């Protein structure tokens, strides 16, 4: 009897440990699968506003606060735009002073908690940029998708798709540039975004199902007169562009790809986000397995593999070694493996999906050179 009881206790303990491990894996996988579109990524530190003055804001000293370039500064109920670090100011050693270009909405007060975002505009193309645009509802698999349409007189259209931790407001970083070069632009919201239908399981699939929303917008562009289309994506928006270019029924109309900080290996990205969420290293494999079980990520092939055998269009990648969400090494390998079609523009000092923010002028010049043959 004692043996039976001991065995039963051991089995119960094993089952309990297994259940705990499953629960821990699910919790850890939430770091990537439940990222809100209007909050910071787990890799993005939350900073404190220490002071504001005319044209400047003082923030907690952190590597994020010291990054070069021009960035959005978001908080609960506020958005601002900050420029470079200001030197020569008398401030405590644990703070950083940056140029404050504008407060888009809300207020910045001492004690406010804020974080950096690549989106420097808020609102829509009309209120933020003064551009004529039309709000469309494009039919998608799960329901109508809100889409901004900014007209242009070329028959090459650009579809710009945002990624993790942002909304389609992020696409406005380059919308003035694209409009200046007369490209019609479509900027869609996709499943899980405000105003768009949610994924049935309420999870982010890192582009593996979301690409169908991009495909619906691609078909709309073709039906609306686009002779050819350039797919432009950030983060998982870049993943969506790759999937659409490989799988869409109208993929023959895709003339080029622009991939900013592409998520090319979902497993590496999930591990990075879970680790930034303070998941113990021992639980990271459980997080990966949980994510695959919950979403079916790449269930029909090796996890993380990117197959470009059906893509032979010019591709411009913007990426850099300081991206802690989507490792740069995968972009380097991809570009090295396809030297005739893929060009990699390396950006140093830029966090995930913020390659434009560090040096807008160099970024847009690279864009111009890439897009000129496609005009």
N, C-alpha and C positions, 0 to 999 in steps of 0.2 A: 504493500500500500504506500509506504514511504517513497519507493521508487517511482510509482505512478504519479504521486503528488509532485515529486521533484521534477519529473519530466513535464508534467502539465505546467508547472511554474516556469520552467525554462522556455517552453513553447510560447507561453503568454508573454514572457519578457521579450522574446525574439519578435513576436507579432507587434508588441507595443513599440519596440525600437524601430521596426520597419514602418509602422504608421507614423511615428514621429519623424522619421527620415523623409517620408513622402510629404508630410506637412511642411517640413523645413524647406524641401526642394520647391514646393509650390510657392511658399512665401518669398524665397530668394528669387524665383523666376519673375515675380511681380515687378522687380526692379526694371525689367525691360518690357514686360507685356502689359503693364498698366501705367505707362508714362502719360501724365496729363498734357494736353497741348499748350497749356498756358502756365506751366510751372517749370522750375529748373530741372535739368537732368541730374541724376545722382552724382555725376562727375563735376557738377558746377557748384562751387561753394556759395553759401548765403553769407553776404557781407553786411556790415552795419554802416549806416550813414552817420558820420561823426559831426559834420558841419556842412553848411552851404554858404556861399557868398556869390557876389556877382560873377557869373561865368565860371564858377568852379564848385566842385563837390569833393569833400574829404571822406574817404572810405577806409575800412579796415585794411591794413597792409596784408597782402596775399599775392601769390603768383598770378592769380586771376586779375587782381586789381592793377597789376603791373604790365599786363599784356599790351602789345602795341596796337595802334589803330583806333577805329571808331566803332562803337558798339552801342546797342540798346542796354538800358539799365531798368530792369523790371522789378516791381514789388507788388504787394497786394493792393490793387487799386491805383497803381501809378505806372508810368512809363516815361523814361527820359533818354536822352542821347548824350553820351560822353565821348570826348575826343582824347588826345594824348595825355600822358602823365605830364604834369607841370613841375618843373624843377625850380629850385631857388626859393621855395615857399617855406616859411618857418612853421613846421608842424611836428607833432610828436613822432618818434621813430616808428611807432607801430601803426602809422596811418600813411595813406597815399592821397595826393591831390591830383585830380584829373580835371580837364576842361569840361565844363558843363555847357553843351551846345543849346539844349532846350529841354523843357519839361513838356512832354506831349500831352499828358493828362495826369490828373491827380497832383500830389505835392510830394516834395522830398523834405523830410524833417529829420533832425537829429534823433537817432534811435531807430529809424526805419530799417527794416531788413530787406535787402535787395539782392539781385543776382544779375549777372551779365547774360544777354541774349543777342544772337546775331541779327535779330530784326530791329532795324533802326526806324521803321515807320509803323504807325498804327492807324487803323481805320480802313479805308478802301482807296483805290487809285484816284478817286475824285477828291476826297477830303485830304489825303496825305500828299498827293503829287500834283493835283490839279489836272489830271488826265481825264479825257472823255472815256467812259467805259459803260458797259452794259452788264447787269447782273443776270445770269442765265440759270436755268435749272435743266441740267442734262440728265436724261434717264440713265440710271445705273442698275446693276444687279439687285441692289438692296433698296433702291428708291432714288428720288431725285437728288442730284449732286449740285450744290451751289458752285457756280463758276463765274469768275470775272473775265470779261472779254474786253480787251483794249484793242481797238481797230488799228490796222496799218494797211499800206497799199501794196505790200509784196504778196506773192502767192506761196511763199515759204512761211509757215506759221511756227510759233514757239509755244510749247506747252510746258509751263513751269510748275514743278511739284515740290512742296515742302517736305520736311522730314520730322525726325523725333524732336519732341519738346517745343515745337513751333506750330504756327498756323500759316495759312496762305499769305498773311501779312509779310512773312519773310521774303517772299518772291518779289516784293516791291523794291528790295535793295537794287535789283538790276532792271526793273521795269522801265525806268526813265531811259536807260541805255538802249534797251530793245526798242522802245518807242521812237527814240531819236534816229535809229537805223531802220525805222519804218516796218518793223515786223509786227504782224498781228500776234497778240499774246492771249493765251488762255491760262488762267490760274485757278485750278480747281481745289475745292475742299474734298477730302476723301473720308472714307468710313472712320467714324470715331471723332471727327472734327465737329466743332460747334456748327449746328445747322445741317449737318450731313447725317445720313443714317448710320447707326452704330453697327459694329460687327455683331453677329448673332451671339457670340460668346463673350462680347465686351472686352476682348483682348486685342492687343496689337500683334500682328503676325509678321512684323518686320519686312513688309513688302510682298510677302508670298501670296496673300490673297488681295491685298490692297491694290495690286497692279491692275485688277479688273476694273477698278474705278478710272484709272488712267486710260485703259483701253476704251472705255465708253466715251471719254472726252476726245481721244484720238479719232474714233469713228465719227464723232460729231464734227471735228475739224475737217475731215475728208468730205463728209456730206455737205459741209458749208462752203466748200470751194478751195480748200487747201490743196495745192498741187503736191507739196511735200511738207514734212513736219520735222522739226528738231525737238527732241525730248530733253528737257533740262530738269534734273532732279538733285536735291540735296539729301544726304543721309539715306533714309529708307526710300525717299523719293527717287534717288538714283537707282536703288534696287528695283523699284517699280518700273523705271525707264528701261532697265536691262531686260526685265521680264516681258514688258510689252513689246520691245523690239524683237524679242525671240519668239513670242507666242501669239501675238495679235494676228487676226485674220487680215488686217490691213497693214501689216508690218512692212510691206513693200514701199509704203509711202514715207517711212521713217528715213530721213536723209542724213541724220547725224544725232549724236548723243553728247550731252554735256553733263558730267557727273561730278558733283561737289561733295567731298567727304563720303564716298559711297560705302555703304555697308555691304561688303563682298563676302563676309564670313559671319553668319548670324551667331555662331557659337562663340566666336571671339568677342563679338559685341555684347552678347548676353553676359558672358563672364566679366567683362569690364564694368558693365553697369551694376551687376550684382555685387562685385567686389567694392565698387564705390559706395554701395548701399550698406557697407560694413558686413557683408556676408563672409563668414569664416571660409578660408581656402578649402577646407575639407568638404564644404557643402556645395562648392561650385559645380562639380560634376552632377550632383543631384539637381541643381537648378537647371542645367542644360537638359537633362533627361526629362525633368518635369515640363519644361517649355516645349520640348518636342512632343511629349504625350498630350499636352493640353491643346496644341495648335496644329500638329501634324507638319511642322516645319520641315520642308524638303524630304518628306517621307518617301519619295520615289527615287532618291539617290543619296549619295554620301553627304552627310551634314556639312553645310558650308560651301559645297562645290559651286562654282560659277561656270556655266557652259555657254561659250560664245560661238559655238560652231555655226549658229544660224544668224550671227550678226557680222556683217562685213561693211559697216558704215563708218565714216570718220567719227572719232570719239575724242573729246577733250576731257581730261580729268584734272580737277583741282584738289590737291590734298597735301598734307604735310606731316612730319614726324611728331608734332605735338598734339595730334588728335588722340585722345585717350578713350574714345568710344569706338571708332572704326579704325583699326590699326592700318597705318600707312603702308606697311610692308605688302599688303595684298594688292594695293594699287600699283606699287612698284613692280611686283611680279606680273600683274596683268599687262601693264604697259610694255615690259620687257618681252613678254610672250607674243605681243601683237605690234611690233614696231612700225608696220606699214599703215595701221589704221588708228592707233591710240597714241596720243601725246599726253604726257604728264607734266603739269605745271606745279612745281613744288613750292609750298608756302610754309615758311617757318614761323613759329610763334603764334600760330592760330589754333584755337580749340575747334571742336567738332562743328562743322557746317558754318564756320566763320572765316573762310578763306578770303572772301571779298573784304571783310571788315579790316583786315590787317593792312592791306594795300589796294584800295579800290582802283587806283589808276593803272597799276600793273595788271590787275585782274581783268579790267575791262579792255585793256589793249590786247591781252591774250584772247579774250572773247571775240574782239573785232577781227583779229587775224583768222581765227577759226571759222567764224561765220561768213566772212567775205566770199569764199567760193560757193557758199550755199545760198547766197542772196538771189 
